[in-house]
Amino acid sequence: MSFRANRKKQTVKLENPAKNKCYFQIRLLLSGGNEIYSSDMIAPGETVTTITLNKALSRGQYEDAILQYSCYTLDTLKALNGANIKVTLEVV
């Protein structure tokens, strides 16, 4: 993922495909588990294109960040499976 340095507001493309039958909640964690972003529930077919980080990041590479997907049922919001995807944040 690529972010702009020293800015909280970032442009992204985080989507929940229309064919899914669950909500997504997406979190972005730096190595060590520090959360810098957490989304609201993202319905099937929705795409998040702008996020606001908890803190602005300085220029550099942030290795071993985690893009964490949690899934929830549409009717009761019961937790389903999820995924942790290791990413490198390129902050320019």
N, C-alpha and C positions, 0 to 999 in steps of 0.2 A: 504494500500500500504506500502511496505517496501523499504526504501532507505538506502544507506550507508552514514554514518556521514562524514562531512567535505569534501565532493566531489560534484562537480557540475554535472559530468557525471554519469547517473544512468541507470540501466537496468529495462525495463518495458515491458508490453505487452498491447499496445493500438491499437485496430484494428477497421477497418470499414469493416463489413461483405460484401462479394462479392455480395449478393443479394440486397444490398442497391442501391438506384438510386440517391444518393446524396454524396457530399463531407462531411467529418467531419473536424472541427477544434476543437482541444481539448486544454483547458487551465486548469492549476492547480493553485488554489488560496488558500492561508493560511487564517485562520479566520481573519476577518477584511478586506478581499478583496485584500491583497497584492499578485499580480501575481508572481509566481515563474517559470512558464513555459507556453509557447504558441506554438502550433504546426503550421506547414504549413498545407495546405489543404491535407487531407488524402483521397485518391480515394477509391472507393469500391474495396475490395479484398486486400487492403494494410494493413500492420501491422507495427507499430513503435516499435522498440525493444530497442532503446537507445535514451535518451533525455539528454539535457544539461540544468540544472536549472540556473536561473538568479543569484542565490546565493547558496552557500553550506549551508547545515543545520547542526546544532549541534545535538548530541544525544538527544533522548527524543521522547515523543509522541506529535504530533501536532493534537489536536482535532479540529473538525469542519472545516477541509479543504474541499474545493469544487473541484470536477472534473467536469468541465463545457464542455458540448458538444454543439456545434453550427453546424447546418446543412445548406448546400447550394446546389442549383440546379447545375447539371453538365454543363449545357449549358451557363447560364447567371450569375451564382454565386449569384442568388437572395437568400436572407436569408429565411430559412424555420423554422421549430420548433427547439427546443433544449431541453437540460435537464441539471439540476444541481444535482450532486450526492454527498452527504455528505460522506466524508471518514476520517479515522484517519491515519495519516502518522506515521509509526513506523520507526524511524531513529536510526540505530544501528551501 
